[in-house]
Amino acid sequence: DIQMTQSPSSLSASIGDRVTITCRASQSISNYLNWYQQKPGKAPNLLIYASSSLHNGVPSRFSGSGSGTDFTLTITSLQPEDFATYYCQESFTSGTFGPGTKVDIK
Amino acid sequence: QVQLQESGPGLVKPSGTLSLSCNVSGDSISGGNWWTWVRQPPGQGLEWIGEVYRTGTANYNPSLKSRVTISLDKSPNQFSLKLTSVTAADTAFYFCAKVDQSKFRNLHSWGQGILVTVSS
């Protein structure tokens, strides 16, 4: 089974900051890596698929990169609506999610 | 625009069976995509439960495989989740979602989720 890890588990940031979240797979998943944003009481929303492809309607301040086992989600110029929890998910074998990264206000 | 809606009991007794349905509109479960269940204990992270294809073929999370069944109910375009021998650890929000096979199996369409509490 593929295990997914994320770092950090939480971070505090200010409006306008650049934020980077990393995700690591226990074995190569090519670029079968998706990123989701989730706010309390809501279903997750897809941000990035195939490691770096922006989902329809997602602001361009979100970007993703990586392949194999190491991946990154970057938010340039953090906005108030970006305070949320972010999950990576591998879709190479099944659908295992990372443990999440909570982004809150500094 | 595909829409998904979970339904089922919000309370299940310990050792009982959790049964949920996901009604799909705007797409056919007989098409070329997989359909999945994901759960989230209150205040915790997301856990992939499993998925089902139009043929009825299903894949499951190894940690739940002995207790879970995901199947298709083609009339009226629903798929379902059954989880047996539940305990308090199975208390969670349960989400159904469409797996977009054409875009690296991402989950871009989700139901709103349903809270299922396991308690006597």
Contacts between the chains, C-beta under 8 A, distances in Angstrom:
chain1	res1	chain2	res2	distance
A	1	B	62	5.7
A	31	B	104	7.3
A	32	B	104	5.5
A	32	B	105	6.8
A	34	B	104	7.0
A	34	B	105	7.9
A	34	B	106	4.7
A	34	B	107	7.1
A	36	B	46	7.9
A	36	B	107	7.5
A	38	B	46	7.7
A	42	B	112	7.9
A	43	B	95	5.6
A	43	B	97	7.9
A	43	B	110	3.9
A	43	B	111	6.8
A	43	B	112	6.0
A	43	B	113	5.6
A	44	B	46	6.7
A	44	B	95	7.8
A	44	B	107	7.3
A	44	B	110	6.5
A	46	B	106	5.5
A	46	B	107	6.3
A	46	B	108	4.3
A	49	B	100	7.9
A	49	B	103	5.4
A	49	B	104	5.1
A	49	B	106	3.8
A	49	B	108	7.7
A	50	B	103	6.9
A	50	B	104	4.2
A	50	B	106	7.7
A	53	B	103	7.4
A	53	B	104	7.7
A	55	B	106	7.4
A	55	B	108	6.1
A	87	B	45	6.9
A	87	B	46	5.6
A	89	B	46	7.8
A	89	B	48	7.6
A	89	B	107	7.4
A	91	B	99	7.8
A	91	B	104	5.8
A	91	B	105	3.6
A	91	B	106	6.5
A	94	B	48	6.1
A	94	B	51	7.7
A	94	B	59	6.0
A	94	B	61	7.1
A	95	B	36	6.3
A	95	B	38	7.4
A	95	B	48	3.8
A	95	B	51	6.9
A	95	B	99	7.6
A	95	B	105	7.4
A	95	B	107	7.6
A	96	B	48	5.7
A	97	B	38	7.7
A	97	B	45	6.4
A	97	B	46	4.3
A	97	B	47	6.9
A	97	B	48	6.2
A	98	B	45	7.8
A	99	B	45	5.0
A	100	B	45	4.7
A	100	B	46	7.3
